Amino acid sequence: MSLRTTRLFSIATLAIAGTLGACAAPAPPSAPEPLWGSEWRLQSIAGQVALPQPAATLVFPQPGQAVGHGSCNRFSGAVEIDRDRLKFGPLMSTKMACIGGASEQESRYLGALQKAQRYEVQGDTLLIHAQGMDQPLRFVRTAPRK
């Protein structure tokens, strides 16, 4: 091959490689850490620090199930998780009387879970983003995944 033909061949090869690279679909975002088998304690609701006692919790014991403590009552219900999206089904809870601000916190907490849209895990922190809330629910991990 002549020098000119070699250069044209090299330029054509680079052009084709660039075109093929541009056609490749971008890699999908990586799936967040699975929640099944994890346990969490609520730290804040929309930026407001949660009451330390009684602690509000959230546990994902097995696929499709969520349980926890709202602040004074235990709750359970279904949860659907698809990649970083999550949706809680109706949550059932016990009906014990609450003392102090626990009743208000429980109402806000369970209401926010019902409006949950997506989540992310950052180390030992779980963030649940809910519709209508400018800041996510923030949890700290209390038990490692099983």
VENWO-V468115 format. One record per residue. N is the residue number from 1. SS is DSSP state (hx for helix, st for strand, lp for the rest). PHI is phi in whole degrees, -180 to 180 (* if undefined). Layout:
n=N ss=SS phi=PHI
n=N ss=SS phi=PHI
This chain:
n=1 ss=lp phi=*
n=2 ss=lp phi=-80
n=3 ss=hx phi=-62
n=4 ss=hx phi=-66
n=5 ss=hx phi=-64
n=6 ss=hx phi=-62
n=7 ss=hx phi=-64
n=8 ss=hx phi=-63
n=9 ss=hx phi=-63
n=10 ss=hx phi=-64
n=11 ss=hx phi=-65
n=12 ss=hx phi=-64
n=13 ss=hx phi=-63
n=14 ss=hx phi=-64
n=15 ss=hx phi=-65
n=16 ss=hx phi=-66
n=17 ss=hx phi=-62
n=18 ss=hx phi=-65
n=19 ss=hx phi=-66
n=20 ss=hx phi=-64
n=21 ss=hx phi=-64
n=22 ss=hx phi=-71
n=23 ss=hx phi=-81
n=24 ss=lp phi=-65
n=25 ss=lp phi=-71
n=26 ss=lp phi=-65
n=27 ss=lp phi=-65
n=28 ss=lp phi=-67
n=29 ss=lp phi=-62
n=30 ss=lp phi=-69
n=31 ss=lp phi=-69
n=32 ss=lp phi=-70
n=33 ss=lp phi=-57
n=34 ss=lp phi=-63
n=35 ss=lp phi=-92
n=36 ss=lp phi=-59
n=37 ss=lp phi=87
n=38 ss=lp phi=-102
n=39 ss=st phi=-133
n=40 ss=st phi=-139
n=41 ss=st phi=-119
n=42 ss=st phi=-68
n=43 ss=st phi=-104
n=44 ss=st phi=-157
n=45 ss=st phi=-119
n=46 ss=lp phi=51
n=47 ss=lp phi=88
n=48 ss=st phi=-93
n=49 ss=st phi=-61
n=50 ss=lp phi=-78
n=51 ss=lp phi=-63
n=52 ss=lp phi=-72
n=53 ss=lp phi=-140
n=54 ss=lp phi=-73
n=55 ss=lp phi=-72
n=56 ss=lp phi=-93
n=57 ss=st phi=-130
n=58 ss=st phi=-147
n=59 ss=st phi=-128
n=60 ss=st phi=-115
n=61 ss=st phi=-67
n=62 ss=st phi=-159
n=63 ss=lp phi=-54
n=64 ss=lp phi=89
n=65 ss=st phi=-128
n=66 ss=st phi=-132
n=67 ss=st phi=-140
n=68 ss=st phi=172
n=69 ss=st phi=-121
n=70 ss=lp phi=-76
n=71 ss=lp phi=153
n=72 ss=lp phi=-126
n=73 ss=lp phi=-122
n=74 ss=st phi=-83
n=75 ss=st phi=-135
n=76 ss=st phi=-155
n=77 ss=st phi=175
n=78 ss=st phi=-86
n=79 ss=st phi=-142
n=80 ss=st phi=-108
n=81 ss=st phi=-127
n=82 ss=st phi=-135
n=83 ss=lp phi=57
n=84 ss=lp phi=-101
n=85 ss=st phi=-95
n=86 ss=st phi=-144
n=87 ss=st phi=-145
n=88 ss=st phi=-89
n=89 ss=st phi=-78
n=90 ss=st phi=-56
n=91 ss=st phi=-101
n=92 ss=st phi=-100
n=93 ss=st phi=-141
n=94 ss=lp phi=-70
n=95 ss=lp phi=-127
n=96 ss=lp phi=-83
n=97 ss=lp phi=-70
n=98 ss=lp phi=-108
n=99 ss=lp phi=-109
n=100 ss=lp phi=64
n=101 ss=lp phi=-80
n=102 ss=hx phi=-62
n=103 ss=hx phi=-64
n=104 ss=hx phi=-65
n=105 ss=hx phi=-61
n=106 ss=hx phi=-60
n=107 ss=hx phi=-62
n=108 ss=hx phi=-65
n=109 ss=hx phi=-63
n=110 ss=hx phi=-66
n=111 ss=hx phi=-63
n=112 ss=hx phi=-67
n=113 ss=hx phi=-60
n=114 ss=hx phi=-65
n=115 ss=lp phi=-103
n=116 ss=st phi=-60
n=117 ss=st phi=-124
n=118 ss=st phi=-153
n=119 ss=st phi=-141
n=120 ss=st phi=-149
n=121 ss=st phi=-113
n=122 ss=st phi=-124
n=123 ss=lp phi=66
n=124 ss=lp phi=-98
n=125 ss=st phi=-117
n=126 ss=st phi=-111
n=127 ss=st phi=-114
n=128 ss=st phi=-116
n=129 ss=st phi=-91
n=130 ss=st phi=-118
n=131 ss=lp phi=-58
n=132 ss=lp phi=83
n=133 ss=lp phi=-112
n=134 ss=lp phi=-79
n=135 ss=lp phi=-130
n=136 ss=lp phi=-78
n=137 ss=st phi=-69
n=138 ss=st phi=-119
n=139 ss=st phi=-125
n=140 ss=st phi=-116
n=141 ss=st phi=-68
n=142 ss=st phi=-112
n=143 ss=st phi=-149
n=144 ss=lp phi=-68
n=145 ss=lp phi=-59
n=146 ss=lp phi=-92
